[in-house]
Amino acid sequence: MTLKNLPLDAARLGSALCVSVEAKTDPETGEAKADRDGVAVWTVGVALRPEGRKMALIEVAVSGEPVGVVVGQVVRLVGLEAFWWEMNGRMGLSYRAASVVPASGPAPSADPRAAGGSAK
């Protein structure tokens, strides 16, 4: 059995600093990408620094524009999961979250349907 999606405990990843926020686009057409429900997908670049470990930079996909998230801000990754992908002889590990929110804001539900978002 192969485990494709792996839920992650974002709290164990240490501080998360937003380094970029941008709409995800198709590199060939330039068109905005959307999830299964037609909601625009955004990519949030996040620098992580687990205590006592080296920094890592990851890109996290999220459905809908992250509200109130700006570059240089500490953020919280809600409902974070990693998934393994393979395409055209290439493979890798990608990340997605139910939401990315400012760390100082209220803790949202990890279930995007609770906030009126879309489920994946």
Stockholm file with secondary structure:
# STOCKHOLM 1.0

chainA/1-120         MTLKNLPLDAARLGSALCVSVEAKTDPETGEAKADRDGVAVWTVGVALRPEGRKMALIEVAVSGEPVGVVVGQVVRLVGLEAFWWEMNGRMGLSYRAASVVPASGPAPSADPRAAGGSAK
#=GR chainA/1-120 SS CCCCEEECCGGGGCEEEEEEEEECBCTTTCCBCBCTTSCBEEEEEEEEECTTSCCEEEEEEEESCCTTCCTTCBEEEETCEEEEEEETTEEEEEEECSEEEETTSCCCCSSGGGGTCCCC
#=GC SS_cons         CCCCEEECCGGGGCEEEEEEEEECBCTTTCCBCBCTTSCBEEEEEEEEECTTSCCEEEEEEEESCCTTCCTTCBEEEETCEEEEEEETTEEEEEEECSEEEETTSCCCCSSGGGGTCCCC
//
